[in-house]
Amino acid sequence: MSVPEEERLLPLTQRWPRASKFLLSGCAATVAELATFPLDLTKTRLQMQGEAALARLGDGARESAPYRGMVRTALGIIQEEGFLKLWQGVTPAIYRHVVYSGGRMVTYEHLREVVFGKSEDEHYPLWKSVIGGMMAGVIGQFLANPTDLVKVQMQMEGKRKLEGKPLRFRGVHHAFAKILAEGGIRGLWAGWVPNIQRAALVNMGDLTTYDTVKHYLVLNTPLEDNIMTHGLSSDLVGSHKAIQ
């Protein structure tokens, strides 16, 4: 089936808006994850170190801890394991954010444009934003639950290493295969209920704020409803969260 010449000349973002939204959200999530992953890894190491020390030494755990504070922990990882180890385990985290961020944004756009629809003045009511954000968060997190599970399991390998236990996984794909072999398809969705509950509440705030900011920019500035405005709205929402 041939594609009309007029459609072929359109930008990709207009020819395939949903796919473009998924890819752009996934790319933005990947960049953000790469930038912040060392902080996540450092936090996880501190938590696992404390738990492992308590299990071995009880009340003397505090004095025996090799790392104290985020900065010392990060410097310790660099000195003992190498600079690139700050990104150890980033692959499942990227998988998770690509699926989750892309899935929730595409779902939210579909709910807004097709299911709920805008009012006659092109305004999207707040109550629709709230419901749409919660539903988008639920669907996005449900799709991403296998990658979220693998990310957590891979992070727990650090705790096993601190406790002197043998590692269970050789890598991300081995972790997927082992969980699938031991628990089947349902095993990949272990813990999905509390995960989607949290995602619903988080996205109720995130996506509602994002849509409100974007609508304000379109109405009160020369900006049009395009990719640039979407990106600016996302940045403003992200900055607000960082300040909080």
C-alpha positions in Angstrom: 0.0 0.0 0.0 1.6 3.3 -1.1 2.0 6.2 1.2 0.6 9.6 -0.1 3.2 12.1 -1.1 1.9 14.7 1.4 2.3 12.3 4.3 5.7 11.2 3.2 6.9 14.8 3.4 5.8 15.3 6.9 8.4 15.1 9.8 8.6 11.7 11.5 7.1 13.2 14.7 3.9 14.0 12.8 3.8 10.7 10.8 4.3 8.5 13.8 3.4 10.7 16.8 3.0 7.8 19.3 6.2 6.0 18.3 8.1 9.4 18.3 6.8 10.2 21.8 7.9 6.8 23.1 11.4 7.1 21.6 11.9 10.7 22.8 10.7 9.8 26.3 13.0 6.8 26.3 16.0 8.8 25.2 15.4 11.5 27.8 15.0 8.8 30.5 18.3 7.2 29.4 20.2 10.4 29.6 18.8 11.2 33.0 19.5 7.7 34.2 23.1 7.8 33.0 23.6 11.1 34.8 22.1 10.1 38.1 22.9 6.4 38.3 26.2 6.9 40.3 24.0 8.5 43.1 21.6 5.6 43.0 24.4 3.1 43.2 26.1 4.9 46.0 22.9 5.0 48.0 22.3 1.3 47.4 25.9 0.5 48.5 25.4 2.4 51.7 22.1 0.7 52.5 23.5 -2.8 51.7 26.7 -2.1 53.6 24.7 -1.2 56.8 22.5 -4.3 56.5 25.4 -6.6 55.9 27.4 -5.1 58.8 24.5 -5.4 61.2 24.0 -9.0 60.3 27.7 -9.8 61.0 28.6 -7.5 63.9 25.4 -6.2 65.5 26.1 -3.1 67.6 29.7 -2.8 66.4 28.6 -2.4 62.8 28.9 1.4 62.8 32.5 1.4 63.7 33.4 -1.3 61.1 31.7 0.3 58.1 34.3 0.9 55.4 32.3 3.9 53.9 30.6 6.8 55.6 28.6 9.3 53.6 27.8 9.6 49.9 31.0 11.3 48.9 33.3 8.8 50.7 31.4 5.9 49.4 31.7 7.1 45.8 35.4 7.8 46.2 35.9 4.4 47.8 34.2 2.7 44.8 36.5 4.7 42.4 39.7 3.9 44.3 38.9 0.2 44.9 37.0 -0.8 41.8 37.6 1.9 39.2 35.7 4.9 37.9 33.4 3.0 35.5 32.1 0.8 38.4 30.0 3.8 39.3 27.8 2.7 36.4 27.8 -1.0 37.3 24.3 -2.4 36.7 23.1 0.6 34.7 21.8 -1.6 31.8 18.7 -3.0 33.6 18.0 0.5 35.0 18.1 1.9 31.4 15.8 -0.9 30.2 13.4 -0.1 33.0 13.3 3.7 32.4 12.9 3.3 28.6 9.9 1.0 29.0 8.4 2.9 31.9 8.8 6.5 30.7 7.9 5.6 27.1 4.9 3.5 28.1 3.5 6.0 30.5 3.8 9.0 28.2 2.3 7.2 25.2 -0.5 5.9 27.4 -1.2 9.4 28.8 -1.3 11.0 25.4 -3.7 8.4 24.1 -6.0 8.7 27.1 -6.0 12.5 26.7 -6.6 12.7 23.0 -8.7 9.6 22.3 -10.4 8.3 25.5 -11.2 11.4 27.6 -10.8 14.2 25.1 -10.4 17.9 25.6 -13.2 20.4 26.3 -14.5 22.7 23.6 -11.9 25.4 24.4 -9.1 22.8 24.0 -8.6 22.8 27.8 -7.9 19.5 29.5 -9.7 19.5 32.9 -7.7 18.8 36.0 -9.8 15.8 37.0 -9.1 14.1 33.7 -5.3 14.8 34.1 -5.4 13.2 37.5 -7.2 10.1 36.4 -5.2 9.9 33.2 -1.9 10.3 35.0 -2.7 7.5 37.5 -3.8 5.1 34.7 -0.7 5.9 32.7 1.5 5.3 35.7 -0.2 1.9 36.3 0.2 0.8 32.7 3.8 2.0 32.4 4.9 0.4 35.6 3.1 -2.9 34.8 4.9 -3.1 31.5 8.3 -2.2 33.1 7.9 -4.6 36.1 10.2 -7.3 34.7 13.0 -4.8 34.2 12.4 -3.3 37.6 12.6 -6.7 39.2 15.9 -7.5 37.4 17.3 -4.1 38.4 16.6 -4.8 42.1 17.9 -8.3 41.9 21.2 -7.1 40.3 21.6 -4.5 43.0 21.2 -7.2 45.6 24.2 -8.9 44.2 26.3 -6.3 45.8 24.9 -7.3 49.2 25.7 -10.9 48.6 29.3 -9.9 47.6 29.7 -8.0 50.9 28.4 -11.0 52.8 30.9 -13.3 51.0 28.2 -15.3 49.2 28.5 -16.5 45.6 26.9 -14.3 43.0 23.7 -15.6 41.3 23.7 -13.8 38.0 26.4 -13.3 35.3 24.7 -10.4 33.8 21.3 -8.8 32.9 20.2 -11.4 30.3 21.3 -14.2 32.6 19.1 -12.7 35.4 16.1 -12.5 33.0 16.6 -16.1 32.0 17.1 -17.4 35.5 14.0 -15.6 36.9 12.0 -16.8 34.0 13.2 -20.4 34.4 12.5 -20.4 38.2 9.3 -18.5 38.3 7.9 -18.6 34.8 6.2 -15.6 33.2 4.4 -14.8 36.4 7.8 -14.6 38.2 8.8 -11.6 36.1 5.8 -9.7 37.7 6.6 -10.5 41.3 5.8 -7.5 43.5 3.8 -5.7 40.8 0.9 -4.6 43.0 2.8 -2.2 45.3 4.9 -1.0 42.4 1.8 0.1 40.4 0.3 1.7 43.5 3.4 3.8 43.9 3.5 4.6 40.2 -0.1 5.7 40.2 0.5 8.2 43.0 3.8 9.5 41.5 2.3 10.0 38.0 -0.8 11.6 39.4 1.5 14.5 40.4 4.1 14.3 37.6 1.8 14.1 34.5 -0.9 16.4 35.9 1.8 19.1 36.6 3.4 18.4 33.1 0.1 18.9 31.3 -0.9 22.0 33.3 2.5 23.6 32.6 2.3 22.8 28.9 -1.2 24.2 28.6 -0.1 27.4 30.4 2.9 27.8 28.0 0.8 27.3 24.9 -1.8 29.8 26.1 0.4 32.5 27.5 3.6 32.4 25.4 4.4 32.3 21.7 5.3 28.6 22.0 3.2 26.1 20.0 2.1 22.6 21.0 5.2 20.8 19.7 8.1 18.7 20.8 10.0 21.8 22.1 7.2 22.8 24.3 6.8 19.2 25.5 10.5 19.1 26.4 10.4 22.4 28.2 7.3 21.4 30.2 9.1 18.1 31.3 12.2 20.1 32.2 10.2 22.5 34.4 8.4 19.7 36.1 11.8 17.9 36.7 13.3 21.1 38.1 10.4 21.6 40.5 10.9 18.0 41.8 14.6 18.5 42.2 14.0 21.7 44.3 11.6 19.8 46.5 
